[in-house]
Amino acid sequence: MAIPLVLLGLVAAHIAALRPVDSVTLVAIALKFSNPLSVLVNLLAPFVKVWKGAETQLWDANLLEIVKRDPVTYDRFPTRAFAQLWAMAGRTSAVLPRVKARALVIHSLRDETIPPSAADLAFDRLGSAQKRIRWFENSRHEMFWDGERDALCQHIVDFVLESQATQRVVAHADHSATLS
């Protein structure tokens, strides 16, 4: 079974809230959903067995065909599973103030599944003293597959390397302070 990236962002946020981590990156974090019926998912779950997701859209037509043939693409999924995702989104929003690690929130302004306001919510609720938000303008929800994927990955790598460098400087300063 594949785990959608939106779920991984929620899991990463929980880990960062519960355990000491150097940094956390949240890409298209699923704290809200664009589908207006999503708020009714718990009421609909007993009657609607399959939830139709947003149709995958990518700028690259060749990649779109590959993604659409992938059996783990989630254009539809069990409504009960979506209800669990919705519940986890609420729990994640509640724990974000406990995240103290350096944080990077990334979102696409053209995301048709998770509205940009979800990234704003995550950013505002994060308890991190060092946090930033990065917007991508020409990608859709499937950011790691879309046209800005190279820039997205590079931005994440740069953030992780910067976080590691900061940790080394802090560790060196702590070590120097104990020697004096």
C-alpha positions in Angstrom: 0.0 0.0 0.0 1.3 3.4 -0.9 1.2 6.3 1.6 0.2 9.6 0.0 2.7 12.4 0.5 0.0 14.5 2.3 -0.1 11.9 5.0 3.7 11.9 5.3 3.6 15.6 6.0 1.1 15.0 8.9 3.3 12.2 10.3 6.5 14.4 10.0 4.7 17.2 11.9 3.7 14.7 14.7 7.3 13.3 15.0 8.7 16.8 15.2 6.2 17.7 17.9 7.0 14.6 20.0 10.7 14.1 19.4 13.7 16.3 19.1 14.6 16.8 15.4 17.0 19.2 13.7 14.4 20.4 11.2 11.1 19.5 9.5 9.9 20.2 6.0 6.2 20.1 5.3 5.2 19.9 1.6 1.5 20.5 0.8 0.5 19.6 4.4 -3.1 18.4 4.4 -4.6 20.5 7.2 -7.5 21.6 4.9 -9.0 20.2 1.7 -10.3 22.1 -1.4 -13.3 19.8 -1.8 -16.2 21.6 0.0 -17.7 18.3 0.9 -14.6 17.3 2.9 -16.0 18.8 6.1 -18.9 16.3 5.8 -16.7 13.2 5.3 -17.6 11.7 8.7 -21.3 12.0 7.9 -20.9 10.7 4.4 -18.6 7.7 5.2 -21.4 5.2 6.1 -23.2 5.9 2.8 -20.5 6.8 0.3 -17.9 4.0 0.1 -15.5 5.6 -2.4 -14.3 9.2 -2.2 -13.4 10.8 -5.5 -10.2 12.8 -5.2 -9.2 15.7 -7.4 -8.0 14.7 -10.9 -4.3 14.7 -11.1 -3.0 17.6 -13.2 0.6 18.1 -14.3 2.2 20.5 -16.7 4.2 17.7 -18.3 1.8 15.6 -20.4 4.2 12.6 -20.6 4.6 12.5 -16.8 0.8 12.8 -16.4 0.3 9.6 -18.4 2.9 7.8 -16.3 1.2 9.0 -13.1 -2.3 8.0 -14.3 -1.1 4.5 -15.1 0.4 4.1 -11.6 -1.8 1.8 -9.6 -1.2 3.7 -6.3 -2.3 7.1 -7.7 -5.1 8.2 -5.5 -7.8 9.6 -7.7 -10.3 7.7 -5.6 -10.0 6.0 -2.2 -12.1 4.6 0.6 -14.2 7.3 2.2 -13.4 5.9 5.6 -9.7 6.3 4.9 -10.3 10.0 4.0 -12.2 10.4 7.2 -9.2 9.1 9.1 -7.0 11.6 7.1 -9.4 14.4 8.0 -9.2 13.4 11.7 -5.4 13.3 11.6 -5.4 16.8 10.0 -7.2 18.1 13.1 -4.9 16.4 15.5 -1.9 17.7 13.6 -3.1 21.2 13.7 -3.4 20.9 17.5 0.2 19.7 17.9 1.9 22.1 15.6 2.6 24.7 18.4 4.8 22.0 20.0 7.1 21.8 17.0 10.2 23.8 18.0 12.6 22.6 15.3 13.5 24.7 12.3 10.7 24.4 9.9 10.1 24.9 6.2 6.6 24.9 4.8 6.3 24.5 1.1 3.1 24.8 -1.0 1.9 25.4 -4.5 -0.4 28.3 -5.2 -2.1 26.2 -7.9 -2.7 23.1 -5.7 -6.2 21.9 -6.5 -6.4 19.4 -3.6 -5.0 21.2 -0.6 -5.7 25.0 -0.6 -2.8 27.4 0.0 -4.5 28.5 3.2 -3.5 25.1 4.7 0.2 26.2 4.4 -0.6 29.5 6.0 -2.4 27.7 8.9 0.6 25.4 9.4 3.1 28.3 9.3 1.0 30.3 11.8 0.5 27.4 14.2 4.1 26.1 14.2 5.9 26.8 17.5 9.3 27.1 15.7 11.3 30.2 16.3 13.0 29.6 12.9 10.4 28.9 10.3 9.8 30.0 6.7 7.3 29.4 4.0 8.1 28.9 0.3 5.5 29.2 -2.4 5.8 27.6 -5.8 3.7 29.2 -8.5 3.7 26.7 -11.4 3.1 23.4 -9.8 -0.1 21.6 -8.9 -0.7 19.3 -5.9 1.7 16.6 -7.1 4.7 18.9 -6.6 7.3 16.2 -6.7 6.1 15.1 -10.2 5.4 18.6 -11.6 7.4 21.2 -13.6 9.1 22.7 -10.6 10.2 19.4 -9.1 13.9 20.1 -9.5 13.6 23.5 -7.8 11.5 22.0 -5.1 14.0 19.2 -4.3 16.9 21.7 -4.4 15.1 24.0 -2.0 14.6 21.1 0.4 18.2 19.9 0.1 19.4 23.5 0.7 17.2 23.8 3.8 18.4 20.5 5.2 22.1 21.4 4.6 21.6 24.8 6.2 19.9 23.1 9.2 22.8 20.7 9.6 25.3 23.6 9.3 23.4 25.5 12.0 23.4 22.5 14.3 27.2 22.1 13.9 27.8 25.8 14.8 25.5 25.5 17.8 27.2 22.3 18.9 30.6 23.9 18.5 29.5 26.9 20.5 28.1 24.7 23.2 31.3 22.7 23.3 33.5 25.9 23.5 31.3 27.3 26.3 31.9 24.1 28.4 35.6 24.4 27.9 35.8 27.9 29.2 
